[in-house]
């Protein structure tokens, strides 16, 4: 009996060891998909032709979905790829075609479908020059396109529709807003699409703003109740101002029919970006020239769900330092406020600075922002995402080492604006030639997945796409 038990125990132990070794080897193989060296990285697409303008969202399970413009077939098309948390490509090599219709398809924007897939929208030229349209497609977690081949028309009105932006409707569909020239002037229209690809509002969209002058560069965030808040640059009084509108789930405007003024200070206000405040409103930052045409600053404002501005009239200054501050980006601070970063020329070269503003409109870090990277050379094209712990992760272009070529660097900052990784940032990619235009998404554990355009291949006429994961410790 004892011999039998010993034999059974030995067999069970051997089996368990075998299972452990299989799991261990599998994990090592999976982890190996991510490179551990900044000169290697993980290739997302190295197909012929140019791959550019990447967009990225999380897949809900620690990985990411990446979309881009792709010229492997001469004209630009839209492609997409999914990678898991270990860096393995889950769909076909070099990506799945979302749209390969005639002529160019460009400017993809993307949002999660809430089920491991994505809804992608783009600017589509299949109908010819002067008649650009907006199309969309849904792709599931396995890489299957779910709607009509080459996408469904969101708006195919006469003349141009372009610069689409997108947010989730909270139930598997999306709300899309775009610039629209059907009246010969730049107005804003919107449409909601459900998870089956059916348009829910008026054919070719509902009017968001059609006042005199141009309305352009729209940005959109969810209002948390099935609708959306739209922010844009507005030329109704010749100078560029910032306006906003809220749409409910049925496409009805909830604020003044011409939009509410976020900022109408003297000079131009432009390049607005927004993030939800978690309470049916939004926090908005923008570039502001009220202090001089060659003295761009960064201002911010909060709007509540009723369209009432919450802070000082025309906004709170985040940075009024000497020199130009440009192209802000924004993410939530997880506590009703926001963290914004920008390119900053106070030293004469572009560096990266950031500021946190709380729900009451009080800046939390040092005056004119905290330095994220003030290395030699140029640091620009910053992107930002929440670290899910009241801080943020940032990635940017950086040519500190080789003035002719840019690399990609990143930094994580805590709620107090203190760097958690190496001073002036961690090298994400220092491969040969140029790496640029990084975008990133959080990995859910304080790290991030970053993707960018990459020129390391010998044919320098074209870009490829690479990616890298960095964990919460900056490794």
N, C-alpha and C positions, 0 to 999 in steps of 0.2 A: 504493500500500500504506500509506504513512504517513498519507495523508488518511483512508483507511478506518479505521486504528487510532485516529486522533484523533477521528473521528466516533463510533466505538464507545466510546472512553474517556469522551467528553463525555456520551454517552447513559447510561453506567453511573453517572457522577458525578451527573447530574441525577436518576436513579432513586434513588440512595442519599440524596441531599439530600431528595427527596420522602418517602422512608420515614422519615428522621430527623424531618422536620417533622411528619409524621403522628403519630409516636410522641410527639414533644414536645408537640403540641397535645393529644393524648389524656391524657398525664400531667398537663398543666396543668388540663384539665377535671376529671380525677379528683381531684387535690389540692384543687381548688376546692370539692369537696363538704364538706371541713372548713372551717369559718370560721376566720379569723385574728384575730377580735375577740371579746372576752369578753362583749359585749352582743348577739352574734348567735347563735353556736353552730349545731349541726346538729340539726334536728328528727327525732326517732325516731317519735313518734306524736302527732298533734294532732287525732285523731278526736274526735267529740262525746263527752260524758260524761267520766268521770274515768279517768285512767291513773296508776297508783301502784304502790308496792312493787317497783321494778325489781330484777332480778337480772342478773348479767352473767358470762359466761365467754369465754375466748378461743376462736377458731375454728381455731387451729393454723396459720394462715397470715397472722398480723398483724392480723386483724380481730376481730370480736366477735359473740356472739349475746346478745341481750337479751330477757328475758321479764318480764311484768308482769301485774298485775290490771287489768282493763279493763271499765268500766261503760257502754260506748257503747250497749248494748242493755238498759239499766236495771239488770239484775243483773250482778254481777261475773263475768267470764269470764277465761280465760287466753289471752294473745296473746304472740307472739314475732316478733323481727326480727333479721336478720343484716346487719351492715355490714362492708365490706371495709376494708383498711388505709388507703384514701383517703377513707373516710367515705361511700361510696355504699351506699344501701340495696339489698340483693340480692334481697329478697323483695317481696311486694306492698305497696303503699303502706299505711302505718299498721299493718302487721303481719299475720301469719298466725294465724288462730284455732287454738289448740291444744285448747281445750275451750269449747264454747258450750252445754253441757247446761243444763237448767232450774236455777233457783235460783243461789246464789253458789258460785263456785270462787275460792279465795283462797290466800295464802301460797305462791306458787310457789318451788320450789328447783330447781336445775339443775346438771347435770354433763355434761362432754363425752362423746360416744359413741365418741371416738377416730377418727372418720372424717369430721370436718368438721361433724357435726350435734350434737344434744344429746338428753339424756333429762331430762324435766321431771316433777316430782311436785308435787302440791298437795293442799290440804284441800278436800273436795268436799261440798256440801250438797244434792245432787240428791235424796237419799233423805229429806230433811226435817229439821227442827229436832230435836235429840236423837239423831240417827242419822247424824252426819257420818262420811264415809269418806275413804280416801286413794286417789287415782287417779294414773296416770302415762301419759305419751305420749313417743314418740321422734319426732324430726323430723330429716330428712336435710339434707345440705349445700345442697340446692336449695329447701328450704322445704316438702317434702312430709311429711305425717304418715304414719308407717309402721305404726302399730298401729290398733286399733279406733277408730272415730270417737268423739271426745270422751274417749278414753283408756280404759285397762284398769284394772279394780279391783285395787289392791294389797292392800287390806283392806276388806271390806264387812261385817264382823262387826256384831253388834247394838251399839247405843249409839255413843258418839262415838270416832272416831279422828282425831287432828289433830296439828298441829305437826310435819309430816314433815321429815326432813333426809336428805341423799343424798350418796353418794360413789361413785366408779367402782369396778367390780370388776376392772379392768385388762384385760378381754377384750371390751369393747364393751357390757357390761351395767352394772348398778348395784346397790348395796345401800342399802336405805331403812329408816329407823327412825322410829318415831312414838310419841306418847302414846296410850294405849289405855284406854278406860273400860268394856270389856266386863264387868268384874267390879264395876263402880261406883266403883272406885278407879283413880287414874292409875298405870298400869304402862307398861312399854316393850316394844314388839314390833318385830320386824324381818323383812324379806323381801328376797330377791335376785331380780332379773329379768334374763334374758339379752337379747341384742340383738334377738331376735325377739319380745320381749314375753311370754315364758313365765316363770311363777314357778317358782323352783327349790327353794324351801323349803316347809314345811308350808302348807297353805291358810290364808289370813288371818294368816300370820306365825308366827315362833318367838318364844318368850318371851325377852326380854333381861334384864329385872328385874321381879319381881313380889313383892318383899318388902313387909311392912306399911308404911303411910305412902305418900305420893305420890312418884312418880318423874316428873320433868318436865323441860322445856327441854333435850331431847337435842341433842347435837352429834356429828358423825361424821367420821372421817378414815380413809383407806385405811391398811391395815397393810403394803402393798407386796407381799403374797403372795396376793392374791385375797380377803382377808377385810377386817375393819374394826375400828376401836377406837371405842367409843361412850362419851361422857362426859355426865353429867347432874347435875341438882340433885336431892338426895334427902332426904326428910323422915322417914326411918325412926325417928329419935329426936327428932322434933318440930322441932328446929332444922334449917335447911337445910345439908347437907353436900355435898361433891362426890365422886361415885363414878364408876367406869369399868368397862367390860367389853370383852373382845376376842372377836369371832366369826370362825371360819374360813370358808373358801369354801363349806362345806356347811351353815353355820348353827349349828355346834356352839360352845358357850361354852368358851373356853380358860382362863378364870380362875375364881375362886370363883363358885359359881352365884348368889350374891347381889351379885356385883360386888366390886371392890377399892376400899378407901377411898383417895381422893386427898388429901382434907383433912377432918378431923373436929374442927378447932379450935373453941374456944368461939365463940358468936355464930353468925351466918348467913354461909354461903359461897354465892355465887350468880353467875349470868351467866357461866358457864364457857365458854371457847372453847379450841380445840385445833388443833394442827398436827402433822403427822408429823415424827418426828425422823430419818427416813431409814433407820432400823434396826429396823423392826417395832414401834416404840414411838411415844410421843407426848409433846409438851410442852403443858401446860395452864396457862392463866391464868384468874383469877377475881376477883370483888369479895369482900372479906373484912372482917368486922366484929369480929374478935377484940379489937381495940383500942378498941371502943366503938361503940354503935349509931349514933351520928352522926359516925363517923370511918371511913368506908369507905376501905380500902386495896386495893392490888393485890398478889397473891401468885402464885407459879408453882411447878409441879412437873413432873418428868419421870418417865414410867413406861416400863420396858423391855418387850420382847416377852413376858416371862413374868409381867408384872403387878406387878413389884417397883418401888417408888418409889426413885428414884436420888438425890434431894437430901435436904435436911433434912426430918424428920418434919413434916408439915402444910405444907411448902412454904417457898420462898425469898421474902422480901419484895422486890418490884420498886419499890414506892413506899409509904412510910408518912408522907408529908408531912402537915401540918395540912390540915383541910378534907376534903371527900369526893373520892375518885377513883372513877370509875364506868365501866361498860360497856367493858371492854377488848376489843381486837381483836388478832389475832396473825398472823404470817406467818413462814416459815422465813428464817434468815439465810444459808442455803446452805452452812453448815458444821456442821450437826448441832445448832445452837442455834436461837434464835428472837428476833424483834423484836416487842414488844408496845407498843401505844399505847392511850391512854385519855383521857376527859374529866377535867379536873383543876380543883378549886375552891380551891386553896391561896391564890389571890389574892382570892377573893371572887366572881369571875366564872369561868365555865367557859373553860378554855384547853386546848390539846392538848399532852400530854407523851408521851414514849416511852422505852423501855429495851430494851437488848439483853442477853440472857443466853446464855452459851455452854453447850456440851454438858456441862460439869462443874458447872453451876449457879452460875457466877460472873458477876455483873453487870459489863458492860463499859463503861458510860457513867457519868456523874456520879451521885452518890447521889440517890435519889428521881426519877431520870429526867431526860432532856434536853428542854428546852422546844422544841417544834416550832412553836407559834404562841402568843404571849402578847400579841396585839394587844388594843386596847380592845374592849368589847362581849363577846359570847358566841361561843365556838367549841365546837362539839359534833358529835355524830353522825359520828365519825371512822371511815373505812374504810382498809384497808391492803393492800398487795400487795408481794411481793418485786420488786426491780429487777434480779434475776438477777446481781448483782455484790456480794452480801453486804450490801446496803443495802435500802432500802424506799421506796415511794412512798405518800403518804397524801393523802386528800381529806376535807374536812369542811364542815359548815355554818358560816357566818361572817357576823355582822351588824356588822362594824366600822364600816361607813360609814353605814348606815341602820338604826337600832335596830328599826324596824317590820318590816323585810324581811331575809331571809337570802340570802346569795350562796354560791357554791361556790369554795373555794380548795384549793390542793394544794401539797405540798412533797416533794422527794426528799432523802433523807439517805443518807450513805455508811456504811461499816462502823464508823466511829468516832462516828457520830451527828451529823456535821457537815452543815449544810444545803448542798445543791448548787444550789438555786435561790434566788430572791429571799428576803431575810429575812422571816419570818412568812408566807411563802407567795405563790404566784402566783395571780392571779385567773383562775379557769376560766370562771365565768359571773357577770356583774354586770348581767344584764338587769333590766328593770323587775319590780316585785313580788318574789315569793319563789322562790328555787331552794334545794332542800333534799334531804336523804337521799341523798347521793351514794354510789355504789358504783363500783368500778373493777377493771380487769384490766390486767396488763402487756402491752405491745405486742411484747415479745421483744427490744427493742433499748434498754432503759433508760427508755422512756417508758411512757405508759399511755393507755387509753381510759376515760373517765369518763362515767357516765350518772346522771341525777337526775330527781326530780319538779320540774315547772316551772310557775309561775303567771303567766307573762308575758302570756298571752292575756287579752282584755278581760273574758271571763266568769270572774270570780274564784271561782265555786263549784266549779270543776273544775281538775284538774291535767293537764298534758301531760308528755311525756317528751322530753328533749333529751340530747345527748351532745357530747363534745369530746375530741379527741386532743391530748395534750401530749407533745412529744418529750423526749429525754434531756437536753437543755439547758434545759428549762423553757419552751420556746416553743410 
